[in-house]
Amino acid sequence: MNKMRISLIPLVLGLAALASAAWGAESVMSLISNGEAVQKEVVDTKAAMEASEKKNHDLAAEGNKLTSDQKQLQADVAAWQKENDELTQRVNDNKANCGPDKKLNTDQYNACKAQVAQLNSDIAKVNAENADLNKRNKDINERIPKYNDAIKGIGDEIKQGYAAYNAALKKEAAWLDQARTQMSSSAFASYGKKAGCPDVNKNAKTPEAMIQMSADVIACLKRVSAG
């Protein structure tokens, strides 16, 4: 009776297939981890860059507002000075015409009395305006040094923000190239199709499109990894 021989070839092939699958899963996980790190760097540097741009925009607006406020204050001070000079003249005229050394009849006395009442009202108004002008001047003088300090480093801050963001984008582009290499392979094709992966060979024409593609690829790779 002949002995039956059991071939070991299928078993060996099976082990080889398992080893290949394990290597692929490890590679996918590494790609996901690296992609998430790069994506975070892109998002963070983009946010920092946009914050610097907003700061610069706000400072430009504050500079324009300061200039406008200074001009308006100067105009208001000039108008107040004219009003004050005219009021001073009216006070002097009243003293000259209605002084205690003047012999006034009843009508003249009443007229002078009315003038004094109006002058006191106008003096109170001018004094209140003076207080407001001084308050506005104090406010502007406090804002100017703060503004000057704030704009000192904004130019370098914006340049550094752009440089950091562009460097992060280059890292993301390099990562996408790695993803394309793996996802375009025949070994990955069936997994990618099952997970609904995006077309990685489609060019991303803008940074925003590249950021979105990276996010889509990472999501796809996670679905592949989850099986």
Contacts in CASP RR format, 6 or more apart in sequence:
PFRMAT RR
TARGET T0000
AUTHOR 0000-0000-0000
METHOD contacts of the structure
MODEL  1
MNKMRISLIPLVLGLAALASAAWGAESVMSLISNGEAVQKEVVDTKAAME
ASEKKNHDLAAEGNKLTSDQKQLQADVAAWQKENDELTQRVNDNKANCGP
DKKLNTDQYNACKAQVAQLNSDIAKVNAENADLNKRNKDINERIPKYNDA
IKGIGDEIKQGYAAYNAALKKEAAWLDQARTQMSSSAFASYGKKAGCPDV
NKNAKTPEAMIQMSADVIACLKRVSAG
20 187 0 8 1.000
24 187 0 8 1.000
25 225 0 8 1.000
27 182 0 8 1.000
28 182 0 8 1.000
28 221 0 8 1.000
28 224 0 8 1.000
28 225 0 8 1.000
29 225 0 8 1.000
31 175 0 8 1.000
31 178 0 8 1.000
31 179 0 8 1.000
31 182 0 8 1.000
31 221 0 8 1.000
32 218 0 8 1.000
32 221 0 8 1.000
32 222 0 8 1.000
32 225 0 8 1.000
34 175 0 8 1.000
34 178 0 8 1.000
35 172 0 8 1.000
35 175 0 8 1.000
35 179 0 8 1.000
35 214 0 8 1.000
35 218 0 8 1.000
36 218 0 8 1.000
38 168 0 8 1.000
38 171 0 8 1.000
38 172 0 8 1.000
38 175 0 8 1.000
38 214 0 8 1.000
39 172 0 8 1.000
39 211 0 8 1.000
39 214 0 8 1.000
39 215 0 8 1.000
39 218 0 8 1.000
41 168 0 8 1.000
41 171 0 8 1.000
41 172 0 8 1.000
42 165 0 8 1.000
42 168 0 8 1.000
42 169 0 8 1.000
42 171 0 8 1.000
42 172 0 8 1.000
42 211 0 8 1.000
42 214 0 8 1.000
43 211 0 8 1.000
44 168 0 8 1.000
45 161 0 8 1.000
45 164 0 8 1.000
45 165 0 8 1.000
45 167 0 8 1.000
45 168 0 8 1.000
46 165 0 8 1.000
46 168 0 8 1.000
46 211 0 8 1.000
48 161 0 8 1.000
48 164 0 8 1.000
48 165 0 8 1.000
49 158 0 8 1.000
49 161 0 8 1.000
49 162 0 8 1.000
49 164 0 8 1.000
49 165 0 8 1.000
52 154 0 8 1.000
52 157 0 8 1.000
52 158 0 8 1.000
52 161 0 8 1.000
53 158 0 8 1.000
55 150 0 8 1.000
55 154 0 8 1.000
55 157 0 8 1.000
56 154 0 8 1.000
56 155 0 8 1.000
56 158 0 8 1.000
59 147 0 8 1.000
59 150 0 8 1.000
59 151 0 8 1.000
59 154 0 8 1.000
62 143 0 8 1.000
62 147 0 8 1.000
62 150 0 8 1.000
63 147 0 8 1.000
66 140 0 8 1.000
66 143 0 8 1.000
66 144 0 8 1.000
66 147 0 8 1.000
69 136 0 8 1.000
69 140 0 8 1.000
70 140 0 8 1.000
73 133 0 8 1.000
73 136 0 8 1.000
73 137 0 8 1.000
73 140 0 8 1.000
76 133 0 8 1.000
76 136 0 8 1.000
77 133 0 8 1.000
80 126 0 8 1.000
80 129 0 8 1.000
80 130 0 8 1.000
80 133 0 8 1.000
83 126 0 8 1.000
83 129 0 8 1.000
84 126 0 8 1.000
84 130 0 8 1.000
87 119 0 8 1.000
87 122 0 8 1.000
87 123 0 8 1.000
87 126 0 8 1.000
90 115 0 8 1.000
90 119 0 8 1.000
90 122 0 8 1.000
91 119 0 8 1.000
91 123 0 8 1.000
94 112 0 8 1.000
94 115 0 8 1.000
94 116 0 8 1.000
94 119 0 8 1.000
97 112 0 8 1.000
98 104 0 8 1.000
98 108 0 8 1.000
98 112 0 8 1.000
98 115 0 8 1.000
98 116 0 8 1.000
99 112 0 8 1.000
102 108 0 8 1.000
104 112 0 8 1.000
169 207 0 8 1.000
169 210 0 8 1.000
172 210 0 8 1.000
172 211 0 8 1.000
172 214 0 8 1.000
173 210 0 8 1.000
175 214 0 8 1.000
176 200 0 8 1.000
176 204 0 8 1.000
176 210 0 8 1.000
176 213 0 8 1.000
176 214 0 8 1.000
176 217 0 8 1.000
179 200 0 8 1.000
179 217 0 8 1.000
179 221 0 8 1.000
180 200 0 8 1.000
180 201 0 8 1.000
182 188 0 8 1.000
183 192 0 8 1.000
183 197 0 8 1.000
183 200 0 8 1.000
183 217 0 8 1.000
183 220 0 8 1.000
184 200 0 8 1.000
184 201 0 8 1.000
188 224 0 8 1.000
191 224 0 8 1.000
191 227 0 8 1.000
192 220 0 8 1.000
192 224 0 8 1.000
194 224 0 8 1.000
195 220 0 8 1.000
195 221 0 8 1.000
195 223 0 8 1.000
195 224 0 8 1.000
195 227 0 8 1.000
196 220 0 8 1.000
196 223 0 8 1.000
197 217 0 8 1.000
197 220 0 8 1.000
197 221 0 8 1.000
197 223 0 8 1.000
197 224 0 8 1.000
198 213 0 8 1.000
198 216 0 8 1.000
198 217 0 8 1.000
198 220 0 8 1.000
200 213 0 8 1.000
200 217 0 8 1.000
202 213 0 8 1.000
204 210 0 8 1.000
204 212 0 8 1.000
204 213 0 8 1.000
END
